[in-house]
């Protein structure tokens, strides 16, 4: 991706925002019919960056008017700042001063500077009370003002250190297992809001903060951002989970973080990590372009949430989600990403495109990520048991399947359900004890459902009483095996389910079972409308969906001999759009599903199913074979062991002199490259090759 593409995108969005500017310079939200939060300073900053980059001449006067209005609000204090969001004004307006200096009189420039020297206590509405991610905006903003000579260094350092140690910022990120930022505004924590707090701390650290805690802050944001490489979906999306998930600006926050850390890694001589960050940043930018609008008069701007419903319908919105502020957030962070991108960096595949990992986030987030060969599965191990705006933003169960070079919107990614929806019912234990009363069938994830009295109950609706425990069995770049154990958390009864997953680079095998005697099945969510109607169908043993203009397909295929597929439950509207639930049932010992995210060049789903055969310790298909901890595909093979038979003829093609994990690159069945996780000797068709740990070796064509 060319850096200039970012500026072009910013300009298109700002041209739409400028249509909603009033005579005072304020950006007026077209749905609220008033200025909202930080839309005006973010617009002013983005236009300033455009001018700095040699673009945006048609927006110059609008940008100047926005600067005049926003700095005036700051000078008057919090009561004059829209929705008292003063923390959000400080950094963008401070940095924008120098961008506008060539375009205004020196008198006006100096007037703006004086306004931006307004004491922080006057700008912040609740100086001691705002201690979540809002405080990180003030921390970043104060250091921006120090850098530009707008506030006293000692005072700013004192505020930042106090925020870090006394006002909870340190404990939020340092006590997290992976140094992700805990906002403490929902349970489980929001992975969407996580990127906000961590992103501001990235800005603080990388703008050169040199106070007493600077090393600790920088260490935390480096580890947390490294972790977030594994949370990103292969199609570039930020993780779904918690309030404001599946908002377009989430992906921009990831893009910005990756751009900044790419430059940081390059500065420290790690060209490989820098290249991975740059690739991940580009994936995030490519992701948002799917939600760029082409309908007049909004052409060039973005949907707020990841769907194409009219914004007035507020699909997937939280109360703070408005057109003005979150459109502003998109251009603000895109502009920061453009400024951060200083170096030409050679791209290397992002970790999410390669796979070979399975891990659980901190218990406060309770999410699980597994990826083999660029096919990612994401599950929420806990659902939201404490309502936020009467919504559950984190439903229990598997919420995302995604694959490299495939449209993960088809996954689908569920983000919320209405806790007021559905029919009330009372859940009973297996011994007949009465538990709590719930509303049935108001949420949906890829997970178990079962019959309670005369109601089908989905696991996604029982967040207060059920949880999942992830057990990882095997992890390899080409093969990951894990189990989700669903159980009642209080010990008062309720069913137990075991959900076994085998991930390969091309598909997932999911096997659901229970030792208890009760009617149960698998919930299969299909995205059927995201503001545009998808093609959603059922054919004998499978259900599938795709966009009408897209030839990527998501298939869910029954592997049972005897089965039934039910579609009598109503569709549910989630953050992506309308999800149609199917239920797969069988009288066999487990419900077995092949999840097949099909790309255009992949075999037909019917052919894949026809080729499927269970084996004693795995299965075989035309796309690949799994046996124990070995995978053999069309272009790659590998696993853990000392030997492998690549073509299934009973003859060992490869023998290692020690047990190892290994990956083999294949071309028409011939090995062209090999890599192992330790120093070993590989004997391939009678020739010995010495492999150094984690160093790919080319294998010459000698026959």
Buried (B, 14 or more C-beta within 10 A) or exposed (E): BEEEBBBEBBBBBBBBBBEBBEEBBBBBBBBBEEBBBBBBBBBBBBBBBBBBBEBBEEBBBBBBBBBBBBBBBBBBBBEEBBBBBBBBBBBBBBBBBEBBBEBBEEEBBEBBBEBBBBEBEBBBBEBEEBBBBBBBBBBBBBBBBBBBEBBBBEBBBEBBBBBBEEBBBBEBBBEBEBBBBBBBBBBBBBBBBBBBBBBBBBBBBBBEBEBEBBEBBBEBBBBBBBBBBBBBBBBBBBBBBBBBBBBBBBBBBBBBBBBBBBBBBBEEEBEEBBBBBBBBBBBBBBBBEBBBBEEEEBEBBBBBBBBBBEBEEBBBBBEBBBBBBBBBBBBBBBBBBBBBBEEEBEBBBBBBBBBBBBBBBBEBBBBBBBBBBBBBBBBBBBBBBEBBBEBBBBBBBBBBBBBBEBBBBBBBBBBBBBBEBBEEBEBBEBEEEEBEEBBBBBBBBBBBBBEBEEBBBBBBBBBBBBBBEBEBEBBBBBBBBBBBBBBBBEEBBBBBBBBBBBBBBBBBBBBBBBEEEEEBBBBBBBBBBBBEEBEBEBEEBBBBBBBEEBEBBBBBBBBBEEBEBEBEBEBBBBBBBBBBBBBBBBEEEBBBBBBBBBBEEBBEBBEBBEEBEEEEEBBBBBBBBBBBBBBBBBEBBBBBBBEBBBEEEEEEBBBBEEEBBBBBBBEEEBBBBBBBBBBBEBBBEEEEBEBEEEEEBEBEEEE
